[in-house]
Amino acid sequence: MSARPADPDLRRRLLADGWEERFSASGLRLEEAVLYYRSLGFEVRVEELFEAAADGTCTQCFAVDGADGPTGIVFTRGEAAPPPDKDGLFEE
């Protein structure tokens, strides 16, 4: 995650640049999500909640870092890798 000052236009710029907002998470859940989306072939970007959610939505519950660390918003861009061929995966 970045440590820059809040930028009210960040979310708008990310969406305009082709990033898709996925969800918010923290700690291990956040790390898990990043690994998951990368394994699917997506480009992944994580932004601090306050920077990305500068659209006026309430973020007060995320103001304090929990035991798992700061909360971030996962953004992805690109296309997922094609699914594996089903042949050989399932018994018929």
Secondary structure, DSSP 8 states (H G I E B T S, - for coil): -------TTHHHHHHHTT-EEEEEEEHHHHHHHHHHHHHTT-EEEEEEHHHHTTTS---GGGSS-BTTB-EEEEEEES-------STTTS--
